[in-house]
Amino acid sequence: MTSYIVDAYAWIEYFRGSKKGEPFKKLLMSEAIAFISVECTIAEVRLWAIRNTIDFDKLFVVMKANSSFSPVTLHDWIEAAAIRQEMRKTRERFGLIDALLLVKQKEQRCHIITGDPHFKGLPSITYLV
């Protein structure tokens, strides 16, 4: 079974009902794909909901129904720090959360679905345009 880590960008575009979110929406309909939401992604979606006065509880129900949640460990954060530093050599403003998703991607041996430009061109990325 193919697995995808869903970045906050993909969830938000899906919840907005935007054209960029359409590829993710189509993937969600497949029973042959498993989706993973990293804990920090849930917090990012909550922040977006707060900023836009959207009921997060409804979004959270959708996230729970369509993805499994991946906890973040101290080891993950430590690995992410090294990846972030390395990525900053070629990708300005590559963030610690971005690096954390790469750590989880390696751990889960899966793809990431996102529209975040920091990930553009990296291996095993499904990029929303």
C-alpha positions as a Markdown table, in Angstrom:
| # | Residue | x | y | z |
|---|---|---|---|---|
| 1 | Met | 0.0 | 0.0 | 0.0 |
| 2 | Thr | 1.3 | 3.5 | -0.9 |
| 3 | Ser | 1.5 | 5.9 | 2.0 |
| 4 | Tyr | 1.6 | 9.7 | 2.1 |
| 5 | Ile | 2.4 | 12.1 | 4.8 |
| 6 | Val | -0.1 | 15.0 | 4.4 |
| 7 | Asp | 1.5 | 18.4 | 5.0 |
| 8 | Ala | -0.6 | 21.2 | 6.5 |
| 9 | Tyr | -0.5 | 22.9 | 3.1 |
| 10 | Ala | -2.4 | 20.0 | 1.5 |
| 11 | Trp | -4.9 | 19.8 | 4.3 |
| 12 | Ile | -5.6 | 23.5 | 4.2 |
| 13 | Glu | -6.0 | 23.6 | 0.4 |
| 14 | Tyr | -8.4 | 20.6 | 0.7 |
| 15 | Phe | -10.4 | 22.3 | 3.4 |
| 16 | Arg | -10.5 | 25.5 | 1.4 |
| 17 | Gly | -11.9 | 23.5 | -1.6 |
| 18 | Ser | -9.3 | 25.1 | -3.8 |
| 19 | Lys | -8.0 | 23.9 | -7.2 |
| 20 | Lys | -4.6 | 23.2 | -5.6 |
| 21 | Gly | -6.3 | 20.8 | -3.2 |
| 22 | Glu | -8.0 | 18.8 | -5.9 |
| 23 | Pro | -5.2 | 16.2 | -6.4 |
| 24 | Phe | -5.2 | 15.5 | -2.7 |
| 25 | Lys | -9.0 | 15.2 | -2.7 |
| 26 | Lys | -8.8 | 12.6 | -5.5 |
| 27 | Leu | -6.1 | 10.6 | -3.7 |
| 28 | Leu | -8.3 | 10.6 | -0.5 |
| 29 | Met | -10.9 | 8.6 | -2.5 |
| 30 | Ser | -8.5 | 5.7 | -3.1 |
| 31 | Glu | -8.6 | 2.8 | -0.7 |
| 32 | Ala | -5.1 | 1.8 | -1.8 |
| 33 | Ile | -3.5 | 4.8 | -0.2 |
| 34 | Ala | -2.8 | 5.3 | 3.5 |
| 35 | Phe | -2.5 | 8.9 | 4.8 |
| 36 | Ile | -0.4 | 10.0 | 7.8 |
| 37 | Ser | -0.7 | 13.3 | 9.6 |
| 38 | Val | 2.3 | 14.2 | 11.8 |
| 39 | Glu | 1.3 | 15.8 | 15.1 |
| 40 | Cys | 2.8 | 19.2 | 14.3 |
| 41 | Thr | 0.7 | 19.3 | 11.1 |
| 42 | Ile | -2.4 | 19.0 | 13.3 |
| 43 | Ala | -1.3 | 22.1 | 15.2 |
| 44 | Glu | -0.6 | 24.0 | 12.0 |
| 45 | Val | -4.1 | 23.3 | 10.7 |
| 46 | Arg | -5.5 | 24.4 | 14.1 |
| 47 | Leu | -3.6 | 27.7 | 13.9 |
| 48 | Trp | -5.0 | 28.2 | 10.3 |
| 49 | Ala | -8.5 | 27.5 | 11.6 |
| 50 | Ile | -8.1 | 30.0 | 14.5 |
| 51 | Arg | -6.8 | 32.7 | 12.2 |
| 52 | Asn | -9.7 | 32.2 | 9.8 |
| 53 | Thr | -12.4 | 31.7 | 12.4 |
| 54 | Ile | -13.1 | 28.1 | 11.2 |
| 55 | Asp | -14.4 | 25.4 | 13.5 |
| 56 | Phe | -11.3 | 23.2 | 14.0 |
| 57 | Asp | -13.3 | 20.4 | 15.6 |
| 58 | Lys | -15.0 | 19.7 | 12.3 |
| 59 | Leu | -11.6 | 19.8 | 10.4 |
| 60 | Phe | -10.1 | 17.5 | 13.1 |
| 61 | Val | -12.9 | 14.9 | 12.6 |
| 62 | Val | -12.1 | 14.8 | 8.8 |
| 63 | Met | -8.3 | 14.5 | 9.6 |
| 64 | Lys | -9.0 | 11.6 | 12.0 |
| 65 | Ala | -11.3 | 9.8 | 9.6 |
| 66 | Asn | -8.8 | 10.0 | 6.7 |
| 67 | Ser | -5.4 | 9.7 | 8.2 |
| 68 | Ser | -3.5 | 8.1 | 11.0 |
| 69 | Phe | -1.6 | 10.4 | 13.4 |
| 70 | Ser | 2.2 | 10.0 | 13.8 |
| 71 | Pro | 3.7 | 11.1 | 17.1 |
| 72 | Val | 6.9 | 13.1 | 17.2 |
| 73 | Thr | 9.7 | 11.9 | 19.4 |
| 74 | Leu | 12.7 | 13.7 | 20.9 |
| 75 | His | 14.8 | 11.7 | 18.5 |
| 76 | Asp | 12.8 | 13.0 | 15.6 |
| 77 | Trp | 13.4 | 16.6 | 16.6 |
| 78 | Ile | 17.1 | 16.0 | 17.0 |
| 79 | Glu | 17.3 | 14.4 | 13.5 |
| 80 | Ala | 15.2 | 17.3 | 12.1 |
| 81 | Ala | 17.7 | 19.9 | 13.4 |
| 82 | Ala | 20.5 | 18.3 | 11.4 |
| 83 | Ile | 18.3 | 18.0 | 8.3 |
| 84 | Arg | 17.2 | 21.6 | 8.6 |
| 85 | Gln | 20.7 | 22.8 | 8.8 |
| 86 | Glu | 21.7 | 20.8 | 5.7 |
| 87 | Met | 18.7 | 21.9 | 3.7 |
| 88 | Arg | 19.4 | 25.5 | 4.5 |
| 89 | Lys | 22.5 | 25.3 | 2.4 |
| 90 | Thr | 20.4 | 25.1 | -0.8 |
| 91 | Arg | 16.8 | 26.1 | 0.3 |
| 92 | Glu | 16.5 | 29.4 | 2.1 |
| 93 | Arg | 14.1 | 29.5 | 5.0 |
| 94 | Phe | 13.7 | 25.7 | 5.1 |
| 95 | Gly | 12.0 | 25.2 | 8.4 |
| 96 | Leu | 12.3 | 22.9 | 11.3 |
| 97 | Ile | 8.8 | 21.5 | 10.8 |
| 98 | Asp | 9.7 | 20.9 | 7.1 |
| 99 | Ala | 12.7 | 19.0 | 8.2 |
| 100 | Leu | 10.6 | 17.0 | 10.7 |
| 101 | Leu | 8.4 | 15.9 | 7.9 |
| 102 | Leu | 11.4 | 14.6 | 6.0 |
| 103 | Val | 12.5 | 12.7 | 9.2 |
| 104 | Lys | 9.0 | 11.1 | 9.3 |
| 105 | Gln | 9.1 | 10.4 | 5.6 |
| 106 | Lys | 12.3 | 8.5 | 5.9 |
| 107 | Glu | 10.9 | 6.6 | 9.0 |
| 108 | Gln | 7.7 | 5.7 | 7.2 |
| 109 | Arg | 9.2 | 5.1 | 3.8 |
| 110 | Cys | 6.5 | 7.1 | 2.1 |
| 111 | His | 5.7 | 10.1 | 0.0 |
| 112 | Ile | 4.8 | 13.6 | 1.2 |
| 113 | Ile | 1.9 | 15.6 | -0.4 |
| 114 | Thr | 2.4 | 19.3 | -0.2 |
| 115 | Gly | 2.4 | 22.6 | -2.1 |
| 116 | Asp | 5.1 | 24.1 | 0.1 |
| 117 | Pro | 7.8 | 25.5 | -2.2 |
| 118 | His | 10.5 | 24.3 | 0.2 |
| 119 | Phe | 9.8 | 20.7 | -0.9 |
| 120 | Lys | 9.6 | 21.4 | -4.6 |
| 121 | Gly | 11.9 | 19.0 | -6.5 |
| 122 | Leu | 12.7 | 16.8 | -3.6 |
| 123 | Pro | 12.3 | 13.0 | -4.1 |
| 124 | Ser | 9.0 | 11.3 | -3.3 |
| 125 | Ile | 7.1 | 14.6 | -3.1 |
| 126 | Thr | 3.7 | 14.9 | -4.7 |
| 127 | Tyr | 3.6 | 18.7 | -5.3 |
| 128 | Leu | 0.3 | 20.5 | -5.5 |
| 129 | Val | 0.2 | 23.3 | -8.1 |
